[in-house]
Amino acid sequence: MEQQITAADVAGWTSLKDISTSLQKRGLVPREDLGEDDELVMELDEDQFVSIIEAGPTQDAKSFTNRMTYRRHTNLVSTNEFEEFTFISRRRSFGEAGRISYQQFSFNRSDFEDGGSHFSVLDKLNEIEYGDGQSVQALYDTREVVKEFYTKFESLRTDLVTEVAGIPDDRGDAKQRYVQVLMDRLIFLYFIQKNNLLNFNTDYLLEKHTEYVDEGEDVYEEFFNPLFFEVLADNKQAEGFGTVPYLNGGLFSTTPVEEEFPEVTLGETTEETNELFGEILEFLDEWNWHVDEQLDIVEPKNLSPEILGHIFEQTVNQKEMGAYYTPAEITDYMARETIHPYLLDQLNKGLGTSYESIDELFGLGSETDEAADVAIADGGAVAQIGAVDSIQREHVETLYFEHLQEGRVIDPAVGSGAFLLAAQDVLLDIYLSCLEYFEALPAFERTPAIEEALEEVKHSGSKTLFAKREIILNNLYGVDIDDGAVEICKLRLWLSMVADIENDPDDVEPLPNIDFNIRQGNSLIGYIDKLPSASDGATTFGDFSVQKKFEQVIEAVHKHRAATTSSDAANWRRIAEERMSEYRSDLDEDLAQRLRDAGMEDMDAETLREFDSFHWIVEFAEVMDDGGFDVVIGNPPWEVLSPNRGDFFSKYDERFRTYNADRKDEVEEELLADESIKSEWEEYQRGMEQRAEYFNTAPDYNLQSPSVNGRHVASENDLSALFLERTFGLVSASGWTSLILPGFVFTGAVAKDLRQHLLDETTLQTTIGFENNHIFDQIHGQYRFGILTFQNSGETERVNGVFAQTSTDTLQTIEEDAAYIPRRVLESYSPNAVIFPSVTSQEQADTLDSILQHPTIADREQPWWGDLVTKELHEPTDKGRFVEEPELGDYPIYGGGNIYQFTHDTEIYDIDGPNYWSVDSKDPDESARSRIRQKAFNKGYLKKSIYSTFDGNDTSKSQKAFVNDLLESVRGVGLEESDVLPDYTEYRIGYRNVARATDERTMIAAIVPKGIACLETLQSFRPYEIVIDNKEQLDSRPLHNCYNRIFSDEELFVAVALLNSIPFDFLMRTKIDTHIVKYKLEESQVPRLTDGDEWFEFIWTRATRLNCYGDAFEEMRERLGGVDPVTEEDERRQLRAEIDAAAFHAYRLGPEEMQFVLDDFHLVDNPRLMDREYLEMVSEQYHELA
């Protein structure tokens, strides 16, 4: 068992052996057969090693990266005579083509001496453990840095919002936006300042601030304003600014909030302004700004663009919006699993090739050995390709010029851009591999296109910077309803280029214009590419043809992107926005009319604009004109559409989002005392209701309100489900999508039609389900979610799936871990609700396949079936008929806790007795039984049966009139409550509604005695069906002769035995969260054993002995011809084992499948029955019965 590394251990590290001894506490194993003289190699996992190295006087941690291989990718380097220690790891990737980067974490031995300790370092060291090759990643956890910066940053930002002058107090949203813009600009400048790009001075900003303040000038008016809008944005060289690069528009162009409020500034006076900018710079100056993208250093006060990205995720306030920071392991996987297959599909289709991976295209084998670790360097970047003569030039050329540069990736809920950054990384690897290959080609083999591409690279500083610019301009797109998120996303993309910008300000290329790549709007509201048709059927509207409008928008956007000056960029942005605005208005008017025609009488174009309508055919005209996006990736919000008070009240109180819940309540109450604010709040809430109505009315959303087993499931307007349906229209027919979605999308009834569409209209590739377990820190550990990846065409014949994962490590091994699930399993597992089976292994999938060969419980073509009653009595509404003292009642009211398997009272197990009883009375207000009869009468099952049997539909009479007239003509009196035969008059199967997959048993059922009534927590199988064959049956009073039993006595007991069996429990555990949902039980499979079938008599005779004990079952024992009930524990245990063994045979499960189910069974502490010995008994019985 692993021990903890202590502060004293680290303080004593004066040799490699000392360090090795400490790591052995974590289970690592010394490997003396490996390594060089100055190192010790420790085995971390079967194929992973850590090298402990003693550096020489002139060496540092990076000096030894050349020793790293695929299996030895982490070094622990001691420097300065064992005073300093550095872990450095090569980042693992999902393929070998592309760059290699490193992560670094350092600490000093002196931190641990004299009884001191550095707890965060110890915590990280003690996360390392043998058998988990990924555990070293804990060393590079940045959460402490993120938390510290974010806390201080958010406090400063909130304070600054209150100091904004030039914006009205009721425009808190605009104040927040302005402060965010300022902070974005200054953060970007701090990074390029680190690269000596601001007059070759790493303290340029703080020194300039001091200089202007000392001269008594307004630091914003005299320095920052001209720096932003003239020097950086327009390349105007103003006196006193030194050598500063021209960075183009975008980040340093005038923003909409600055255009709306041209006098906006921080502080009312020069003194206030100077002081506030001083506070900002002092805060930013506390941090180390690290820009080496290939070496991610994790240390206190160290900020990299990647770490800042994590911080930006929080500044967008995404938690309140139902979206969460997505771990890099997930974003990287999703980007790779869509971009790679898309490019390979296009390449293989165009050339007739059959490449299975990008690595194969670039001459790299599927398995990496030490020889394959040799890499080609490009400044700070490293790309890997195989031998040049092993690569087909025509294939790489086609990939680069026809597919790679033309591929378009969109995140429709982009947030701060995490998925686009991941997509950039994946694309960058491929760009660099292509460019490395082109450069490695002999000159005589280079085509003119290749020569031109290399010439472009030569004038761009480096291959990496060139590739990033191309990717940001041509490949990446995003949309978000939060304009703050949009600006942060753009900033992150610009920051991604910082590490590659030349150190000479005069050589810096301007930043790309991406205003029309990353857009603000509501992705869910507006036209995609279905153009509105005029009355004559032509796809035109307004004064111009649709194609003309496309061309005009595309022209303006292209010229904006190509602009080389801020003024040109701003001018073409204005022209593009004006054209878009005009066409948006046309589309808003058209859409509003269509919604009014569909029943939304109050809808108009102005309301749609308030909803931030986003017409994709205008905003991304060129992309949609070409058929849509090639890749859609993202993590859409996980919330139901509803009013968000944080969004609303922060307009009036800039600090509102920072308050705790109680303080928010107080502030809300204070603000709503203002009638104008109260009126606006009510209007905001009405707007949310209108949005919900939109999604229920708009023709774009047809998959949100399914019918499951004949019952309509109302739409919940869950944003994640709406986004999923939206992507079907955004991605091209050959495109790929990968979304991270909440668990209900995979298992919830409301998502049935979405799943059916995925099966029928797309080619599902993988479904990976997770139980959160701190993957997302902001949500509950047991919350379930999954990653869905598909191609937007074809039909799903099979899917690779794995569920119940608790770590993102599975993404590295998904090809080995995922189970192959054929379509027949997907369809049979849940024929009514199309639930995806939550399988965790191939063995489980194969076993499910065998179980699913049997009929569903609700299949009425079988000898017996399940007609389920879920709410015979409802405790809150029917409680007035209950008494709590047994002596005051005539019969008990049962709940789920009053039964166990084959157990109907407290005699066998220590289970709860009834909490309630009721009385015999004909008054339904007093008696539970009378209330049950009344409910059954009111639901009209008997009435409907008579009406349909005797063709009441062919008359003009109502059901009530028709049935009463018919009965009066036959027996002289109409339908009466006494004609109803209640379920409690017969023995029946009851089962617990509350159930979990982690309980000792998930399905808990018993035959319950006659006469008892059931609460909603004890649901039941109806014992009767209504069968009317002829009019003579109606000449009875009451009409109990119209009721036939669904089960024979023997079938009733074989049914409860199969429901309680281990094979059925195995099936139900894959479906159940906290309750047994009716439709999930109805569509579950059970062998339909009846008289004469193999195993029928064997099972029912044993089940009766288990269940037919006590006075309440005396009648049943007589009906069965005498039963010898068993109440002694060991004998019951034996009977249970025999039934479970026979159930395996009845399900036709072979020995391997049987053993897998038993081995897979979840065992709990202190079980009533299910321990390891019992499972062995079942296995033995199975083989004896074979």
MARPA-343013 format. One record per residue (C-alpha): x, y, z; residue in one letter. Coordinates in steps of 0.001 Angstrom, whole numbers, plus 500000, padded with zeros to 6 digits. Example, Ala and Ser with C-alpha at 12.3 -4.5 7.8 and 13.67 -1.06 7.14 Angstrom:
<sites>
512300495500507800A;513670498940507140S;
</sites>
This chain:
<sites>
500000500000500000M;501331503450499015E;502663505757501727Q;502697509552501763Q;505821511499500846I;506525513931503699T;508208517328503986A;511075515653505848A;511549513279502910D;511926516131500404V;514146518105502764A;516503515087502759G;516849514804498982W;520626515038498541T;521091512162496081S;519266510324493333L;518816507415495733K;517055509682498261D;514571510768495610I;514093507178494460S;513355506072498020T;510631508718498339S;509025507769495025L;509015504137496102Q;506569505247498807K;504153505949495952R;504699502469494590G;507197503319491844L;509712500549491155V;513469501157490576P;514720499768487249R;518480499410487538E;518624497834484074D;517591501129482452L;519118504597482273G;522540506271482068E;525132506904484759D;523633510207485880D;520070508911486228E;517830506407487951L;514784505089486099V;511577504375488040M;508749502272486639E;505441504153486908L;503258501728484985D;503771498689482801E;504903500845479883D;505644504193481575Q;508811505336483350F;510149508394485192V;513835509268484897S;515550510923487910I;518535512893486619I;521338514850488251E;522149517893486097A;525614519307485673G;526623522904486524P;525604524327483119T;522556522158482530Q;518847522672483248D;515722520554482947A;515360521166479208K;518862519822478636S;517556516266478955F;514407516305476815T;516348514468474121N;516294511396476386R;512517511274476414M;510750508555474478T;507172507391474133Y;507586505242477258R;509886507595479195R;508187510964478856H;508796512428482338T;512084513515483884N;512719514692487445L;515865516803487161V;517941517929490136S;519905521124489606T;522177523355491691N;523577520430493701E;520184519062494792F;518808522431495848E;516258522736493030E;514063520094491415F;512101520199488182T;509596517755486777F;509321518045483013I;507017515901480875S;506463515551477188R;502803516082476382R;501147512929475177R;499128513272472003S;496598511112470221F;498941510731467270G;502590511254466467E;502317513700463553A;502757517291464625G;504427519150467451R;505926518041470711I;505491520263473752S;506487520043477391Y;505115520804480845Q;507367521915483690Q;506937522150487456F;509719523259489818S;510281523597493562F;513171524133496001N;514411521820498746R;514755524801501096S;510955525106501139D;510853521902503191F;513729522416505601E;513516523313509297D;510112521686509621G;508591523814506894G;506477522361504168S;505069523373500863H;501688521701501005F;500713522211497358S;503940520510496251V;503415517603498641L;499826517226497499D;501007516972493922K;503817514521494714L;501382512292496574N;499036512183493592E;501662510115491770I;500994506399492118E;502141503209490517Y;499800501744487936G;498464505097486795D;500627506459484011G;498619509661483894Q;499026510453487602S;502064512632486894V;499676515092485267Q;498681516167488779A;502064517917488949L;500934520330486264Y;497559521146487765D;497069524899487427T;494001525284489629R;495836527110492423E;497254529681490007V;493908530054488258V;492061530501491539K;494479533095492876E;494515535180489714F;490790534903489114Y;489889535915492667T;492038539039492528K;491158539793488915F;487431539522489506E;487629541733492590S;489580544371490669L;487279544173487674R;484175544545489828T;485673547589491572D;486584549150488229L;483049548769486888V;481803551047489651T;484370553666488603E;483380553890484921V;482386557404483882A;480516558376480737G;477993555509480829I;474596555852482592P;474177554007485890D;471332551884484485D;473701550466481873R;475734548236484129G;476095545783481261D;477862548434479143A;480158549352482041K;481135545706482476Q;481762545409478763R;484026548475478745Y;486111547263481672V;486482543841480058Q;487706545458476833V;490322547486478699L;491526544448480651M;491684542344477480D;493894544911475778R;496230545333478734L;496588541582479308I;497503541108475654F;500045543927475899L;501624542349478986Y;502284539186477023F;503890540965474080I;505771543196476507Q;507314539976477867K;508585539334474322N;510333542745474246N;507876543990471641L;507057547280473389L;510109549404472654N;512332546450473668F;511351547088477301N;509743544423479521T;508562547174481925D;507304549514479208Y;503685549948480379L;504406550619484042L;507263552997483225E;505120554920480746K;502332555202483293H;504759556615485855T;506177559037483285E;502796560523482341Y;501541560661485921V;504690562461487035D;504035565064484332E;500478565547485637G;498867564341482440E;495821562089481996D;497436558726481359V;494483557462479327Y;493977560501477114E;497661561113476520E;499034557572476453F;496656554607476374F;494113556097473974N;496650556973471271P;498576553758471959L;495469551655471335F;493790553464468456F;496647555143466597E;499922553336467188V;498809549729467604L;495677549884465455A;496615552322462689D;500411552178462529N;500771555886463292K;504134556515464878Q;503424559099467590A;506224560880469371E;507241559462472712G;505975555930472143F;509207554381470932G;509286551289468731T;505894549640469044V;504439547098466581P;501456547688464340Y;498895545081465380L;495950545993463120N;492354546475464189G;490244543998466081G;491496544140469646L;492640547757469274F;489756549039467175S;486940551089468657T;484370548663470058T;480572549080469872P;480434550177473537V;483077552841472862E;481186553968469767E;477924554195471733E;479601556086474607F;482520558050473066P;483267559877476355E;483637556725478396V;486676556438480667T;487778555150484037L;487359557794486726G;485725561213486757E;489011563165487006T;492565562878485771T;493727561918489248E;491125559140489506E;491921557871486022T;495638557749486719N;495114555999490034E;492798553369488539L;495146552562485659F;497932552399488201G;495991549779490180E;495496547721487034I;499163547824486078L;500340547082489611E;498098544018489687F;499277542780486300L;502893543473487223D;502687540997490120E;502611538100487656W;505182536366485471N;503978536406481859W;505222533234480175H;504806532977476402V;506747529832475413D;503926527707474054E;506107524627473808Q;507045524739477513L;504136525178479888D;505662526158483243I;503403525574486243V;504628527753489080E;503084530278491473P;502488533673489823K;503273532193486397N;500741532955483659L;500694531476480177S;498084532023477458P;496755528537478266E;496384529239481992I;494810532580481208L;492333530706479038G;491204528745482091H;490742532029483929I;488751533503481061F;486389530533481235E;485392531789484670Q;485231535476483765T;482497534705481252V;480356533617484226N;479578530415482424Q;478547528588485565K;475489530788485850E;474700530169482191M;474738526401482553G;478071525837480806A;481314524819482438Y;485013524896481758Y;485790521801479714T;489048519986480556P;491700520046477851A;491715516243477630E;488116516388476433I;488453519335474046T;491581517816472491D;489883514465472012Y;486738515926470462M;488683518161468092A;490882515316466950R;488035512813466595E;486203515125464184T;488892516995462259I;491024513946461488H;488191511752460148P;486730514655458170Y;490032515347456422L;490718511650455847L;487214511118454417D;487679513993451995Q;491155512853450985L;490220509206450531N;487066510069448629K;488860512433446259G;491928510276445596L;490515506790446045G;492980506142448867T;492333504312452119S;494332506135454777Y;493159505248458282E;495114507926460129S;497002511176459652I;500093509404461004D;499874506919458139E;499669509740455599L;502903511217456967F;504755507908457027G;504506507265460755L;503678503785462052G;500715502999464292S;503079502121467138E;505766504525468256T;509191503370469291D;512238505268470372E;513419505747466792A;510212507556465925A;510875510199468549D;513356512000466314V;511672515301465464A;512182518252463162I;512512521601464909A;511070524921463772D;511996527619466241G;509906526749469269G;507750524233467397A;508406520608466605V;506580518537464015A;507056514880463239Q;506963513241459839I;508378510019458533G;510998509546455831A;510281511856452912V;510374509030450362D;507681507163452335S;505159509978451822I;503092510562448676Q;503571514179447572R;500305514340445622E;498383513165448648H;499865515742451030V;499451518457448422E;495778517589447959T;495227517486451705L;496829520887452241Y;495461522929449369F;492037521364448824E;490892520239452251H;492986521564455125L;492822525233454125Q;489157524930453213E;487898523095456304G;485580525109458573R;485178524370462276V;482387525965464354I;481564526033468046D;477982527355468209P;478257528077471966A;481852529206471887V;482208530731475367G;485814531776475800S;486992529577472944G;488368526401474561A;487162524166471727F;488458526469469025L;491866526514470709L;491792522715470755A;490817522671467081A;493642525088466370Q;496121522707468018D;494894519756465956V;494941521730462718L;498314523254463553L;499901519818463866D;498664518955460377I;499623522322458873Y;503139522026460294L;503508518436459134S;502511519502455623C;504880522474455657L;507736520415457134E;507225517900454350Y;507096520568451640F;510302522087452999E;512011518683453137A;511191517935449487L;514032518335446988P;513530521514444978A;512879519613441743F;509913517816443320E;508167520972444525R;505192522106442463T;504487525818441891P;501761525691444533A;504197524277447088I;506838526889446216E;504256529657446609E;503170528294450011A;506773528154451233L;507350531679449996E;504369532871452045E;505811531162455092V;509157532863454563K;507501536276454824H;505479535374457925S;508194534993460533G;507868531261461106S;505897528264459951K;504010528199463234T;502957531836463088L;501957531503459434F;499917528382460147A;498156529924463146K;497191532985461135R;495794530805458356E;493854528675460819I;492390531614462732I;491336533395459540L;490143530477457438N;489280527517459647N;487808528685462956L;484341530101463661Y;482305530654466798G;479063532143468082V;477976533098471578D;475022535033472945I;477324536780475443D;479262539561473726D;481830539435476545G;482522535798475730A;482923536708472063V;485593539287472847E;487426536929475198I;487377534206472563C;488936536555470024K;491528537601472589L;492453533977473281R;492946533339469586L;495176536394469302W;497069535370472436L;497748531978470881S;499960533804468377M;501974535723470965V;504611533041471530A;505443533009467819D;505648536763467241I;509158537945466432E;511057539795469179N;511634542784466892D;508577545120466860P;509365546144463293D;509029542550462097D;505656541854463717V;502836540876461359E;499458542538462126P;496891540484463993L;494228538871461803P;490793540505461536N;488361537933462942I;485274540016463694D;483354537934461166F;484699534611462391N;483630534991466015I;480128536450466208R;477645537503468873Q;474102536177468659G;471661533473469658N;472703530381467715S;469286528831468253L;467049531577466821I;467072532410463126G;467408530879459689Y;470225528457458935I;470247527779455205D;466576527108454492K;465753530263452552L;462262531736452938P;460175531282449818S;457978533923448192A;454370533118447398S;455343532090443866D;457884529612445241G;460977531639444370A;463642531846447045T;463708535642447098T;462760538357449572F;463056542145449656G;464511544001446700D;467468541753445879F;467892538115445043S;469191535884447773V;472328535108445799Q;473021538801445320K;472745539360449030K;475125536489449666F;477661537964447283E;477474541442448785Q;478016540180452338V;480827537844451281I;482587540643449404E;482565543009452380A;483736540318454821V;486607539311452526H;487769542910452210K;487586543394455979H;489778540348456550R;492274541463453917A;492511545037455243A;496023546136456166T;495101549297458063T;492772549881460952S;490782552442458975S;490248550040456070D;489321547238458437A;486865549469460296A;485390550782457035N;484773547334455556W;483487546079458890R;480983548946458865R;479937548185455262I;479582544475456017A;477585545166459164E;475302547614457314E;474571545039454620R;474080542321457200M;471796544567459234S;469586545247456232E;469327541573455367Y;468828540589459006R;465826542916459116S;464330541214456077D;464797537819457637L;463510538937461040D;460332540250459382E;459905537045457410D;460498534805460407L;458176536864462616A;455396536492460048Q;455893532744459894R;455718532536463680L;452535534622463750R;451049532278461152D;452001529371463431A;450163530896466393G;452628533295468069M;450347536301467689E;452576538743469622D;455772537970467709M;457374540735465671D;460793541513464200A;461746543801467078E;461173540988469570T;463357538654467527L;466131541236467599R;465764541446471384E;466271537674471377F;469604538250469549D;468349536434466472S;471203535020464427F;470581534220460772H;473391531921459750W;472794532551456052I;473759536191456675V;476357535945459456E;478314533154457749F;477065533628454206A;480014532016452433E;480035528952454658V;476301528303454432M;476342528944450687D;478929526162450428D;476687523691452268G;477532524323455897G;480363523705458325F;482677520728458081D;483112520216461823V;480896521196464766V;482341520808468251I;481400522235471607G;479879522031475037N;476479523733474821P;474805525032478006P;473370522343480281W;470284524149481490E;466591524597480847V;465644527940479347L;464583530150482243S;465075533702483572P;468594534372484855N;468588537022487541R;472361537383487325G;472039538539483732D;469243540955484558F;470100542535487907F;473807543009487148S;472685545829484845K;471676547746487970Y;474211546436490468D;477584545668488922E;478522543456491885R;475352541365491757F;477025538235490366R;479591538254493180T;477030538154496011Y;476022535001497859N;472443533760497486A;471071535581500549D;472622538875499516R;471290538429495991K;467793537988497458D;468166541194499449E;469464543216496497V;466775541809494222E;464097542875496678E;465623546355496964E;465865546798493196L;462324545568492585L;461017548246494926A;461691550551491982D;458573550252489798E;460496550840486575S;462963548047487365I;460105545802488462K;458374546450485167S;461543545643483216E;462031542442485255W;458487541347484428E;459104542164480777E;462343540161480885Y;460480537171482306Q;457802537471479621R;460590537512477085G;461874534211478450M;458389532756478138E;458289533964474536Q;461639532323473859R;460257529046475179A;457202529465472969E;459505530126470024Y;461227526774470413F;457852525034470699N;456601526787467545T;459532527327465173A;459778524740462378P;463496524244463054D;462792522182466178Y;460797519039465478N;462679516611467709L;462025518096471161Q;458591516657472084S;458488512926471323P;455841510314471905S;457043507444474093V;454893504339474262N;451865506325473126G;452385509135475627R;453466512624474655H;456593513900476429V;456507517682476717A;459567519646475653S;461657520973478521E;463412523526476303N;466747522220477471D;469388524236475674L;471708521273475130S;468953519332473333A;468113522368471209L;471775522820470293F;472055519172469281L;469116519512466910E;470552522776465621R;473827521113464651T;472016518759462267F;471355521809460087G;474709523525460599L;477064520749459587V;477412519640455977S;476383516174454824A;480019515080454848S;480782516935458077G;481456515651461575W;480081516677464958T;481230516046468510S;479311517514471442L;479536517028475182I;475997516666476487L;474168515952479777P;473125512384480503G;469434512796479634F;470373513106475952V;471486509471476087F;468775508094478392T;465955510624478849G;462514510185477310A;462440513786476083V;465478513118473853A;463961510071472109K;463488511738468719D;467008513157468819L;468408509668469358R;466206508234466627Q;467478510906464252H;471056510025465172L;470350506387464314L;468417507014461091D;470022510148459630E;473645510134460858T;476506507704461254T;477200507517464971L;480838506804465711Q;481319506885469471T;479317507515472614T;481338507896475796I;479440508290479048G;480932509683482245F;479996509941485888E;481459513324486765N;483792512452489666N;485423515941489633H;485922516073485873I;483844519244486098F;484591520764489474D;481461522927489485Q;478889520121489375I;477952517104491498H;480283514140491439G;477552511711490368Q;476215513871487537Y;476226511994484248R;477205513359480877F;478672512046477668G;480511512790474435I;478631512124471225L;480511511955467904T;478854511401464525F;479027512084460806Q;476019513995459521N;474948511520456848S;474170507870456313G;472578505534458842E;474006504076462025T;474637500343461763E;476772500162464872R;478352502434467448V;481435502161469609N;480319502988473122G;481403502877476725V;479668504391479754F;480079504930483498A;483627506222483058Q;484992508271485950T;488186509594484386S;489174511223481127T;492018508689480898D;489679506510478856T;489953509009475995L;493538507844475476Q;492459504205475163T;488967504506473733I;489673502219470796E;490512499406473193E;487880500264475831D;484804500910473693A;482332498135473039A;481028497378469561Y;477259497810469806I;475284496687466722P;472130498513465648R;469885495624466648R;471021496098470245V;470418499846470056L;466896499214468755E;465982496236470935S;467356497656474165Y;464735500387474160S;462254500007471284P;459904502709472575N;462297505320473974A;465453504513471946V;467655504770475061I;471323504107474415F;472548501191476548P;475040502231479225S;477552499476478541V;480995499460480112T;482647496592478210S;482355494344475167Q;481333491448477407E;478446493496478737Q;477344494468475243A;477421490837474104D;475456489687477149T;472857492407476599L;472556491244473011D;471558487788474246S;469096489123476838I;467457491391474281L;466427488428472139Q;463427487963474454H;460098489851474293P;459480493070476204T;457318493114479310I;454638495191477562A;454372492843474548D;450695491804474574R;451211489106471977E;452759486978474709Q;450960484593477130P;451258487239479892W;452481490789479989W;452897493805482205G;450201496468482353D;451742498750484948L;450014500893487565V;452283503695488791T;450001505697491050K;447154503709492594E;447176506144495529L;449057509426495723H;450137510181499268E;449893514001499138P;446411514070497588T;444870510861499005D;446247511026502535K;442894512121503972G;441725508484503663R;444630507148505755F;444977506513509493V;448285505932511276E;447053503582514052E;446561499952512911P;443643499440515282E;441704502215513546L;442074500645510104G;440741497557508337D;443627496998505866Y;447139498345505280P;448391500865502742I;451693499618501323Y;454637501668500081G;457828500507498414G;459632500072501720G;457053497484502864N;458229494759500468I;461436493066499471Y;462151490348496939Q;459574487556497487F;458740489266500805T;455447490989501649H;455821491728505376D;458389491998508159T;458635488263508898E;461584487459506621I;463670490619506531Y;464041493664508699D;461991495941506458I;459524498675507295D;455973497903508304G;453094499971506853P;452855503607507869N;449150503858507019Y;445904501923507118W;442416502664505846S;438829501626506490V;436119499731504657D;433557502250503510S;431683503055500334K;432600506716500751D;435680507491498593P;436455510429500871D;436951508002503776E;438143504745502239S;441289504153500159A;439655501177498427R;436601503198497469S;438902505947496251R;440765503427494057I;437479502184492591R;436370505773491985Q;439611506608490169K;439295503548487954A;435689504449487148F;436617508047486319N;439467506955484045K;436851505072482073G;438731501919481108Y;435554499802481228L;433490502472479512K;436014502853476686K;436155499091476180S;432369498789475854I;432245501831473554Y;434912500480471177S;433649496854471245T;430150497836470148F;431192500448467547D;430306503550469478G;432579505488467126N;430012504953464372D;427425506958466296T;427195510627467172S;426849509898470877K;429433510592473536S;431083507614475226Q;429069508154478391K;425719508459476604A;426372505513474294F;427467503132477093V;424669504131479459N;422032503746476714D;423407500354475763L;423542499046479343L;420060500360480117E;418745498489477082S;420462495255478163V;420235495240481971R;418065498205482807G;420705500401484466V;423703502412483188G;427346502081484137L;428059502148487901E;431173502397490025E;430438498928491372S;430949497537487838D;434675498230488232V;436758495316489543L;439714496912491387P;443206495423491197D;443367494929494969Y;440796492131494706T;443476489751493362E;447024488767494198Y;449376490868492069R;453008491794491534I;454234494919493318G;457628496495492813Y;459571499331494405R;459595502550492433N;462713503946494123V;465756502078492877A;469406502646492059R;471986500698490124A;474255500769493194T;471725499183495576D;472082495540496583E;469318494784494100R;467821497231491627T;464568495421490854M;462670494509494020I;459354492753493482A;456964490547495417A;453460489126495122I;451411491260497477V;448329490015499331P;444775490670498269K;443096493674499761G;446042496005500266I;446204499390498580A;449437500781497115C;451069504200497315L;452993505582494342E;456262504186495770T;454893500651495347L;453887500220491738Q;452178497129490402S;451266494886487513F;447534494859486817R;446071491416487495P;443163491936485052Y;442453492888481481E;439020493867480202I;437722491415477589V;434211491766476148I;433254489248473488D;429461489589473243N;426484491634474423K;425333488870476775E;428246489737479086Q;426577493101479701L;423528491465481260D;425299491309484628S;425446493560487617R;428224494213488454P;430143493661485202L;432961491727486821H;432598489004484206N;434223491454481756C;437521491134483652Y;439925488305482786N;443107487523484635R;446326488327482761I;448350485754484730F;447508482256485780S;448547481576489368D;451647479731488181E;452539482438485639E;452264485077488331L;454997483398490342F;457253482657487389V;456918486333486409A;457927487660489846V;460817485182489928A;462169486410486592L;461744490044487634L;463754489306490779N;466402487329488902S;470024488358488498I;469839488475484660P;466899490905484782F;468665492967487438D;471719493091485177F;469545494589482437L;467785497087484698M;471037498360486188R;471971499722482779T;468759501789482675K;468076503062486167I;469258506225487892D;467064506789490959T;463643505407489976H;462160502652487855I;460556504643485071V;457437502999483675K;458406502960480012Y;461884501654480810K;460392498687482641L;457755498084479967E;460363497812477224E;462691495541479213S;462953491895478182Q;461764488816480096V;461424485211478833P;457705484432478492R;457596481103480264L;454217479409480473T;452836475929481128D;454817473358479171G;457913475514478659D;461306474396479888E;462121475913483308W;458506477015483876F;457628474500486597E;461133474536488070F;460915478298488667I;457293478806489741W;457305475993492285T;460313477509494028R;458988481070493824A;455748480052495561T;457668478571498459R;459481481887498869L;456480484217498554N;453448482185499753C;453995482346503493Y;451690483685506179G;447915483914506584D;447539486390503743A;448536483654501251F;446447480808502621E;443998481114499713E;446817481081497157M;448408478008498711R;445072476221498390E;444631477394494777R;448008475925493918L;447156472584495486G;449285473056498578G;452573474859499031V;455243474267501662D;456463477849502343P;460050478453503422V;461007481142505945T;464334479813507193E;467247481890505815E;469586479170504509D;466803477268502778E;465493480449501165R;469038481239500047R;469251477842498358Q;465922478331496576L;466976481793495423R;470204480404493974A;468270477706492104E;465862480271490662I;468687482609489599D;470533479718487959A;467389478615486132A;466763482217485040A;470155482277483330F;469111479189481393H;465690480653480619A;467461483710479152Y;469637481289477138R;472834482780478507L;475911480596478052G;478470479806480768P;480765482720479859E;477890485196479819E;476562483843483108M;479962484167484740Q;480436487665483368F;477121488802484889V;478052487340488265L;481558488817488196D;480176492192487125D;477537492306489864F;477869495277492216H;478285494064495801L;477440496201498822V;478484496096502455D;476303494018504813N;474020492544502123P;470844490598502857R;471709488026500193L;474129489174497514M;477583488254498747D;480387486473496946R;479404483089498415E;475887483457497058Y;477149484249493562L;479300481118493724E;476197479117494714M;474370480445491642V;477285479496489387S;477385475985490830E;473631475569490405Q;473843476832486823Y;476354474149485914H;474389471457487745E;471260472381485776L;473057472501482427A;
</sites>
